[in-house]
Amino acid sequence: MALLIVRSWKRHAHLWHRWLGIVLGLLVLLWFGSGVVMMYVPYPALTEPERMAWLDPLDAEQIQVNAWHAWQAVDRPGMPSAVRLNTVAGRPAYHFKGDTRWWSVWADSGQPMQMSAQLAVDSARNAAPGARALSAELIDIDQWSFGRVQQHRPLYRVSADDAAGSVLYVSSRTGELVRDTTRGERAWNWAGSVIHWIYFTPLREHGQWWRQVVMWTSGAALLLVMLGMLLGIQRLRLRRPYAGGRRSPYRGWQAWHHWLGLSIGALMLTWLFSGWLSVTPFDWLSSPGVTDKDRLAFAGGPLSRADLSAPVDDLVRRHPGLLELEWRRIDGQINFSMLDHVQRQLLQPMPAERMQHAIQALRPGVPVRFERLTGEDDYHYSHHQQAVLPVVRARFALADETTFYIDPLQGEIVGHADRNSKWNRWLFNGLHQLDFVAELRARPVWDVLVIVLCTVGAISTMTGVVLGWRRLRSRRKK
């Protein structure tokens, strides 16, 4: 009876491994290739240097109304949660965020901004200086307009005839450039992010459907490799070899699949498992991150009429070359974050005592330990993006190990970690990107290691794809 059960288990394991491989093998093979592409070409995003290049300096003589009167023109209840001032198409504009949406008002006239295709073209012109002609169309969504830009929908998609084949995305709410792409960037992303994340527009615009597809697809691929490893180990003979002294019963493509699967299978398991974790399946290891409540507590309350009534034309006049002002409330006191062509910094540096008081408000009454970091730690570090340094690390004595990272030069919360996110950091970043220690993620060491392992994994998967194709052809002939 036991022998029948064992044989039945092996039979079903072989069938599941075979047909899962036939269905998913090509996708797993593409995951290896697209992962390598993503190491060098990330999903399109507007970087801070690109945004600096787009912005024109503010002109103090053009600023005729203060932020409070501009907010009155929006005619919204309450106070905005964020305010900034910059130049759009040659004119200064206030941008207000409230109820998760943005409203903009011209700072020279106090009139609400009315976006048009021509205004979008004028706004985007700085981002494509080599273009002779630009054309704009209003869209709700396309392949490159996911992520943070969704709060600016609908978007004006501005196509440029420059050498780079630029396509620029301008907010229909603020007139600001919110994303830029080039022809090469888009082409490589079809071979990278789109395949790797199954990031096709008809699916991605339905967020929960996309999440379920990724979760169950990667889960099924994980089962495929697990079964392959179990069968591969079961068929391996080290003490009592097969005829001719062979350790594997297979020949040809099957032998290659057996040996390569055993050599790279454990790593493939960790990659698929960590990829499965990337969509927080069943909300496991989910973390709230930095919430709006946290930001409000750190600010010491919402912006007030007095905060918005502060005149800024003289401030702009005293700082020539200023690109943007952002109202920044910290510990109940108004401040300004200033952006020029070099950096962002606070107008008035915050004393350490006030900064610590603002941080304590994040978890009132809870003991906290402050540390100033000039280098990276395990949860605040550079990899694909440069980590902000120095930072103040605030560790609260809570069961979930809540930790915040605050940029003292900006007066801004730039990082968060808790028990779940720390586990996720090791199980996802560690396993999926081999991102365990600084020495391992140093480049080009990391590049060489990942590419070699991806190549071996791809070859192993390709042997399975060949075997699956041969199986289907033999069934068709029969």
N, C-alpha and C positions, 0 to 999 in steps of 0.2 A: 504493500500500500504506500509506504513511504517513498519507494522508488518511483511509483507512478506519479506521486505528487511532485517529486523533484523533476521528472521528465516533463510533466505538464508545465511547471514553472519555467523551465528552460525554453520550451517551445513558445510559450507566450512572450517571454522576454525577447527572444529572437524576432518574433513577429512585430512586436511593438518597436523594437530598435530599428528594424528594417523599414517599416512604413513611416515612422517618424522621420527617419533619415531621408527617405524619398520626398516627403512633403517639405521638410525644413532644411535639408542639407544645403541647398543653394543659398538660402537666406543666411545661415550660419557662416558659409564661406564669404558672403558679401560683408558680413559684420566684421570679419578680420580685415579685409581690404579697406572698408570705409573707416574703421578705427584708426588705421595708419594715416589716412587722408586728414582726419580730424585733428591729428597731432599738429598739423601745420596750417590748416585752413578751418578756423572755427565758423560757427554759424554767424551770418552777418550781424554786426552791431555797430553803433556809433560810439567810437572811443572818445575819451576826453581830449586828446590832441586833435582829433578830427573836428570835434565840436569847437575847440578854440580857433581852428582855422576858419570855420564857418562864421563865427561871430564877428561883427564889426564893433569897434569901440563905442562906448556911450558918449553922447554929446550933451553936456550939462545945459546948454542953451536951448535944447529941444524939449527938456522936461518941464512942462508947464503945470501939471497937476500932481498932487501927492497920491500915495497909494490908497489912502482912506477915501478920497473923492472918486478915485477910479473904481474901488470896490463897490461904492454906492451905485455906480452906473451898471454894475452887474445885476443889482436888484435881487440878491439872494439873502435868506435869513442867516443870522449868526455870523461867525467870523471864518475866514479861510484858514485852512490848516497849513498852507504853504504859499509864499509869495516870492516872486523874483522879478527882476527888471533887466531887460536886455534889448538889443536892437534887432528888429525884424524888417527886412527890406528897406533899410535906411531910416526907419523911424523907431523911437523908443516905445516899448510896450511893457505893461505890467501883466503878469500871468498869475492867476489865482487858482488854487486848488481847494475845492469844497465838495463834499459828498462824492468823493472818488473821481470827480470830473474837473476839467480845466476850463476856465474862462479868461479871456484876454481883453485888455482895454488899452487904447493908445495913450501914451503918457504925454503926448503933445497936444491932444485935443480933449481927452477924457471920454471919447466915444468908444463903445464896444467894437471890437475888431470884427469885420465882416470878411470872411475868407472868400477867395475866388481863385480860379485857375491861374490868372495872371499874377496875383499876389504870391501864390505858391512858387511860380517860376522865378519871380524877383527874389523871393526868400532863398531859394535853392541855388542861385547863381554862384555864390561864393564857393560852394562845394564842388563845382565843376568849372574851374576857371578856364579850361581849354576848350570848352564847348562853344560852338558858334550859334547853335539853336537848342532850345529846350521846349518840351511840350508837357503839359500836365493833364491828368485825368483823375477824377474822383473815384476811389475804390473803397470797398468795405474790407476786403481781405485778399491776399494773394500768398504765394509760396514763401515770401520773405518778410511778411508783416505780422509775425507772431511775437509773443513775449511782451515786454514792457510797453511796446508801442500800441498795444490794444486799447489803452486808455485814451488814445488820441484819435481813434476811429470816428468817422471815416477818414481816410488818408488821401492826400494828393500824391499820386505817383508821378514823379517828374523824370522823363527820359531825356538824356543828354547825348549829343552826337560827338562826344569827346573820344579820344583814343582808347580810354579805359572802358568805354561802353557803360558809363555810370547810370544807374537808376536810383533816384533819391526819393525819400518819403518825407513828406511835410505834413505836420499836424493840421487838421482842419479846424482845430480849436484854438491853437496858439500861434500858428504860422511858423513854428520852429522846425528846423531839420531834426528828425528823430531817428533816421536810419539811412545809411548809404550802402550801396552795393556796386560792385564792378562786374564786368562780363566774366572775368576769370574766377572771381569769388563765387559767383552763382554757378558756373560750370563745375567747379571742384566740389561745391556743396551737394550737387546731385550725386556725386560719387562718394560723398562723405556723410554729412549730417542727415540728409534726407533719407538715405538708405538705412543708416545706423539707427536712427530714431523712428523709422517708419513714418517720416514727417511729410506725408502727402496731404495737400490742402483739404480735399473732401473729407478726409478722416480727422485731421488735426483740428479743424474748426469745431468739431464736436469733442470737447476735451475729455469727457468721461469715456466715450467710445474709444478714443485713441489710447487712453490709459489702460483700458481693459484689454485691447488688442496687444499692446506691448507686454503687459503683465502675463497674459496667458500664452503668448507666443514664446517669450523668453522662458516661462515656466515649462512649456512643452519641450523646448530645446534642452533645458536642464535635465529633464527626465531622459531624453535621448542619450545624452552623454553619460548619465549615471548608469543606464542599462548597458551601454557600450563598455564602460569600465568593468562592471560586474561580469559580463560575458567574456571580456578579454582576459581578466584574471582567472576566471574559471577554466578557460581553454589553454592557459599557459601551463606548461609542464617543465619544472626545473629539476626535480629529483628523478622522475621517470620519463625521459624524453620520448618523443614519438620516433617512428622508424627513421633510421638514418641520423639519429642524434638531434633531430630538430626539436626546438622548444615550442614551436607553434605548428598547428596542424595545417596551416594555410600556405598557399603559394601565390606568386604573382601579386596582383592588386590587393587581394585579400590579406596576404602577408604584410604588405606595406601598411594597410589600414590597421591591422592588428598591432604591429609594433609601434607605429606612430601614435595610435590611439593610447596605448599604454604609456608612452613617453610624455605626452602632452595632455592626457586626459584630466589629470588632477588640476592642472592650471586652467583648462577649459571649464571645468566645474566651477572654479572660483570666479572666472570671468562671467559666466552665465548667471551664477547666483547673485553676484554684485550688480549685474545689469538688471536683473529682476527686482532688486532692492531699489533701483533708481526711481521707480514710480511708487515707492512706499506701499507695497501690496497690503491690502486689508488694514491700512493706516499703521502698519507696524513700523516702529522707530520714527514715527512722525514727530516733528518739532515745530512749535509755533514761530520760532525765529524772533526777530525784532518786530513787535506789534505796534499798532498806532497808539495803544494805551501806554506802552513803554516810551515812545517818543514824546507823548504829551506829558508824562511824569517827569522826564528828563528836562523838558522845556519849562516846567513849573507852571503850566497852565497854557491856555490858548492865547493867540495873538489878540491884542486889544486895539481899541480905536487910537489910543495914544501911540502905540507901536507903529501903526500904519500912517499916522499923521506926521511922523518925523520927516523933515525936509531932507531930500537926498541929492538935490542938484549941487549944493556946495561940496558934498562928499565926493561926488563924481568929478567936480572941478579940481579938487585937491589930489586926485589920483588919476592923472592922464593915462590913457591906454586901458582903462578899466573896461572889461568886456561884460561883466554881469554882477549884479548885486542880488543876494538872497537874504531875506529877513530870517534871522536865526535867534530864537528865544532860548535862553539857557538859564535854568534855576530862577525863572521869573524875571529875568533881565533881558532886554532887547539888545541884540548885537547884529552885525552884518557879516555875511560871508562874501568875500570879494574874489572875483576871478579875473586874472589878467593873462597875458600870453605865457606866463611862467608857472603859476601855481594858484591854488585857492588858499585863502587864509582869513582868519577873523580880523575885523577892523580893530577890535580891542581884545588883546590876549586875555584869556580867563585865568585868574589866580587859581592855584591848585586847590585852595580851600573851597572856593565856590564850585569848582568842577567836581570835587568829591561830594559836596552837598547835593549837587544835581544827580550824581550817580546813585547816592543813597536813596533818593526818592524813587528809584526804579523798584526797590523792594524795601519799603519803609519798615524800620524796626528790626531788620535782619542784619546780623553781623556781616561785615564785608571786609575783604583784604584787598588793598590797592597795591599795584605794582606798575612801574613804568618800564615798558619794554622797548628797547632799541633794536632788538633782534626778533626773529620769528619764534613761535612755539609750535606745538603739535596741531593746534586748531586755528591758528592765524598765521598764514604763511603764503609765499608766492609759488605759483606753479604756472598755470596758463595766464594768470593775471597778477600784477604786482600788488603785494600786500602793503597797506598803509602803515608807515612807521615814522616816528615812534607812536605808540599807543599806550593808553592806560588800561591795564587788565584789572577788572573788578570781579573777584570771586565771592559769591554770596554763600553763606553757610546754610544751604538748603539741601533737601534730600535729592533733588534732581540736578545738583551741581551746577546751578545757573551761573554763567560767566558772561560778562559783557566786555567788549573792546571799544574804547572811545578814542577818537582822534582829538588830542588836545589843541591842535592848531586850527581845527575846523569846528570843534565843539559839536561833534556828531558821533552817533553810535555807528560803528563800522563793522561790528561783528558780534555774534552771539553763539554760545555753545551751552548745551545741557546734556544730560546723560544720554538721551536718545540720539542727539546729533553727534555726540562723541563716538558712540557705537557705529553710527552710520558713516562717520569719517573713516574709520578703520575698515569697515566691511565694504564700503563702496570705493572711496578714494584709494584705500590701501590695496584691496583686492583687484579692483577694476583697472586702476591706473598704475599699479605697482608703486604707489606713492606712500612709502612707509617712513623714510627718513630723508633728510636733506641731501645726504651723500648719494642716495639712490636716484633721487629726482634731478640731480645735477645733470646738465646737458653738456656734451652729447652722450654721457653714460646712459641716461634714461632712454634716449632715442634708439641707441643701438640695441639695448636689452629688449625693449618692447617690439621693435621691428623684427628681430630674430625670432622671438617667441611667436609673434603673429604669423610669420612666414611658416614656421613649423606647424602651427595650428591650422593654417590655410591648406597646406599640403595634405595634412591628415584628413581634413574635411573633404578636400577634393577627391581623395581616394574613395571616400564613402559615396560622394556624388556619382563617380564613375560606376561603382558597384550598383548603386540604385538605378542608374540609367540602363545598365546591362540587364538588370532584373526586369525592368519594365519592357524592354525589347524582347526578352525571351518569353514573357507572358503574352505579348502581342502576337508573336509568331505562333505560339501554341493555340 
